[in-house]
Amino acid sequence: MESYDIEEVLKNIFDCNETNWKPADKIPLLTKEIELLKIDLKSYLETCEYNVDSVLEESKILFVDSKAVVDELEKCKKEIEEHTMAEVLKSIETHDQITKELQHVNFALNIVYDVGQCGKLVKQFEEGRQAQSYTRAVEAVYDLLQYIELPAEGFKYLDIYANTKHTAQLILDKLLQDLYTEWTRLVSWNTKVSSKKSVVKITLKIEDTPFVIDVIRALDKNKNLKEKVSEFSQFLYKEVLQPIIYNDCIVFPETEELLTVTINYKQNYKPPYDQVIANFRLLFHHLSSKLKFEYDKNCSIMKLIGNEISGPFSELIMKDCFIDTIPNNIIDLQTCGKITSEIEKFQHFLFIVKFFTEDISILKYIEDIDILFSKKSSDHFLKTARDIMLKDLSVCMSIGVENISDEEESSDDYGKAAEALRILEKTIPKSLFYFPRCMISKTAQELLDLIYVIMEQAVQCSDVVCKKLYQTTRLIFELYDAVMPYHHEKYLQTIPQYVALFHNNCMYLAHNMMTFGDKWLTLMEGRDIDYPIGFVDLVQKLRELGYKHLTIHLQQQRKQILDNIRSSDLNCMVVKEVLGSNAEAAIRQCLRQLQLLKNVWIGVFPINVFTRLMATLVNMFIEELIHRVCTVEDISMEMATQLTEIYTLVVQKAPQLFQSSTDIETHVKSWIKLQELIFVLGGSLKDIDNHWKDGTGPLAVHFRTEELRNLIKALFQNTQIRANLLSKIK
C-alpha cells in the first residue's frame, strides 16, 4: 500500500485562492476520496502476506489468558495480606528478643575474657619473677597495662579493673626502679674538677651474660634503654670526647672495668691530630670491649651510642681537629697523604667497633681540600702580614739605586722591536724603573717578600686556590692601609724618623706594585684565568697613605716653627722700639728644629725628597720672617740693626740644612728675598735706589711694589729724598 499524503489531498480539494466555496460542494469530493481509500485498503488486505484473521484470533486467546493470570495474582495478594504477613511480624519480634539475649551474653563473655586475660598476664609476671627474669616480668606487666588501656565495655566499672591497674603500675614502677639500680651498677661515671685538671672515671661492669642481657632487654622493652644510653652518650660527648679534642688528655684503662681520662688545662694549647686519634683509639677500644655484644638481633649498646652522637662527633672532629691538618703551604700539601691515610684507618677502626655506620665519614673535608687549603693559606698569610705590620718601624735598611747609568745597553736585535725600545728609552727616563736610594723599615721588605712567596705559591696551585691567594694579596695591602696608621699612630705623630720611614715604605711598596701584576700574569702564562689580575689600582692608594701622614707631620713642624716666632717679640714689633732677647732665641730654636730634622731625614729620605721637604720648611720659615718685617709701620734704627743681625744668622745657618749649600738658592724661593731684606734693613735710601734700578734691580724682582714702599716708610723718616725714591717705586 502506497503512502498516503492527506495534506496533498486536502490541497487538491480545497483551493486556497477560492473564497466562496460551499460545504455541499466539497462533501461529495471527500466521500469519493474515502471510498477510494476503502477500496485500496481492501485490496491491500487481500494481497498481504500475513493471515489477518489468524492474528485476530490469537489476540483474542491471549486476552483471555492474561485476564486469568491477573485474577490469580489478585487472589495471591489477598492471601498474603490475610495470613503470611502475620507470621512474618511474629518472626521479627522473636528475632529481636534473641538478639538482645545474645548481646547480654557477649557483654558478660567479654568481661569474663578480660578478667581471664588479666589473670593470665599476672600469672606470667609471677612466673617471670620466680624465674628471676626481668624481661619476662616487664613484658607481662607492660602487656597488662597496655591491655587494660582498652578494656571491654563494662569491665572498667568493676573493682577488679581499678585494683589491677593500680597494682600493675606499682609493680612496673618497682621493676623500673630495680632496673635503674642495676643499670647504675653496670654503667657508672664520675668527674672530679679542679682548676688545673679534671679526672673522669668510667666504670663498665657490663658483660655478655644472661643476667646482663636480661636487664638490657627489660629496659629496652619498656622504652627506657634509649633514655639511659642517651644520658651516657651525652656525658661521653660533652665530658670526654670534646675535651680530648681541645685539651691535653691522658686516657688510661686502669682495669678491665675502670677507664680514667685525665684532662689537663693548658692555655693556648691544642693537641695534635695524632695524639687525639691515639686517645680516641684507647677510649673506643675500651668501650667496645664492654658494649659491643648484641643483646638482640643487630642491636648493641655500642650501636645505640653511635646512633646518638656519631654524627655530631664526626662534624666536631673534622671541624676542630682534622681541619688543622690542612697545611698552609704547597709543599706540605703535597705530602699530606700520610695524614689522610691515618685518618682513614681511624675511620675504619670506628666502624669495626660499631660506633660508626657505613654512611658516616670523617674524610668528607678532603673533598673540599682546595677550598680549605685556600682558606687556611689565606688566614696564615693575613696573620703573618699583620704580625709584620705590628713590628717596630725604626729597624731599617738601605735600598734603591744611588746613581742611574746613562749608558745604553747593547742589543744584537736590529729589528723594529729594538727600534721601538730605543724610542721608549729616549721618551721615558730610566729613573722611572728604579727606586732611589733611601732607608725603609725592614718590615716593608719582609712584607714584600711575603707577597712574592704568596705569588710563587699561588701559581703552583689550582685555580680555586690561586684566585683566593690573589684576593688575599690585595687584602694585605688594604690591611696595611687600615692597620699601620692605627697601630703606629702615636709614633707617626711625634717621631720624624717614623714618618719618613713610613712614607718611604708606602712609596717602595707602591713602586713594586706597579709591575707585580705583570709578574703574576707571566707566571700564570698558559692558564685560563676568568678574573683580572692587577695591582695598579692600589698604587695610588699606597702613595696617598704615605703623602697623607708626611703632610700631617709637615704641618705639625710648620705650626711649631710659627708658634716659636709668634711667641717672641717678632710678633709685636709694632709696639716695641727694640727687640728682646727672645726674638733671637726663637730664631735659634727654629734653626735647631730644622737642624734636627736634617739629622733625622737626610739619610732616610731620597736626597731629592729630602731637599724638597727641607726647602718647603725653610721657605715657610723665611717667608714668615719677611712677613713680620714688611707688615710693620715703623721700625726704629735699633730694631733694624737687631733684625739685620738676627736675619743674618738665618742666612749663615740655613744653607747648612741642605746636603749642598747651593741647594738653598735653587729650591728656596724666598732665599734671595731674605738677603735683599737684610740689605734694605742695613742700607741707605741711595743703596735701595741702586738696587731698585728703575724697576729692573733685584729689589724689583723679589719684592712687590707695595711691600717695598711700606718697608721704606717704616725704616726712613719722611724726607724729600724718601719722597723722591717712593715716587720712583711704582
Sequence and secondary structure as in RCSB ss.txt:
>XXXX:A:sequence
MESYDIEEVLKNIFDCNETNWKPADKIPLLTKEIELLKIDLKSYLETCEYNVDSVLEESKILFVDSKAVVDELEK
CKKEIEEHTMAEVLKSIETHDQITKELQHVNFALNIVYDVGQCGKLVKQFEEGRQAQSYTRAVEAVYDLLQYIEL
PAEGFKYLDIYANTKHTAQLILDKLLQDLYTEWTRLVSWNTKVSSKKSVVKITLKIEDTPFVIDVIRALDKNKNL
KEKVSEFSQFLYKEVLQPIIYNDCIVFPETEELLTVTINYKQNYKPPYDQVIANFRLLFHHLSSKLKFEYDKNCS
IMKLIGNEISGPFSELIMKDCFIDTIPNNIIDLQTCGKITSEIEKFQHFLFIVKFFTEDISILKYIEDIDILFSK
KSSDHFLKTARDIMLKDLSVCMSIGVENISDEEESSDDYGKAAEALRILEKTIPKSLFYFPRCMISKTAQELLDL
IYVIMEQAVQCSDVVCKKLYQTTRLIFELYDAVMPYHHEKYLQTIPQYVALFHNNCMYLAHNMMTFGDKWLTLME
GRDIDYPIGFVDLVQKLRELGYKHLTIHLQQQRKQILDNIRSSDLNCMVVKEVLGSNAEAAIRQCLRQLQLLKNV
WIGVFPINVFTRLMATLVNMFIEELIHRVCTVEDISMEMATQLTEIYTLVVQKAPQLFQSSTDIETHVKSWIKLQ
ELIFVLGGSLKDIDNHWKDGTGPLAVHFRTEELRNLIKALFQNTQIRANLLSKIK
>XXXX:A:secstr
     HHHHHHHHS TT  S  HHHHHHHHHHHHHHHHHHHHHHHHH SS HHHHHHHHHHHHHHHHHHHHHHHH
HHHHIIIIIHHHHHHHHHHHHHHHHHHHHHHHHHHHHHHHHHHHHHHHHHHHHHHTT HHHHHHHHHHHHHHTTS
  TTGGGSHHHHHHHHHHHHHHHHHHHHHHHHHHHHEEEEEEE SSEEEEEEEE   SSHHHHHHHHHHHHTT H
HHHHHHHHHHIIIIIIHHHHHSEEEEEE SSSEEEEEEE  TT    HHHHHHHHHHHHHHHHHHH SEEETTEE
HHHHHHHHHHHHHHHHHHHHTGGGGS SSHHHHHTTHHHHHHHHHHHHHHHHTTSS TT  S HHHHTHHHHHHH
HHHHHHHHHHHHHHTS TT EEEESBS         S  SHHHHHHHHHHHHS GGGGS BSEEEEHHHHHHHHH
HHHHHHHHTTS HHHHHHHHHHHHHHHHHHHHHHHHHTHHHHHH HHHHHHHHHHHHHHHHHHHHHHHHHHHHTT
TS   S    HHHHHHHHHHHHHHHHHHHHHHHHHHHHHHHTSGGG GGG SS  HHHHHHHHHHHHHHHHHHHH
HTTTS HHHHHHHHHHHHHHHHHHHHHHHHT S   HHHHHHHHHHHHHHHHHGGGGSSSTTHHHHH TTHHHHH
HHHHHHHS HHHHHHHHGGGTSHHHHHS HHHHHHHHHHHS S HHHHHHHHH  
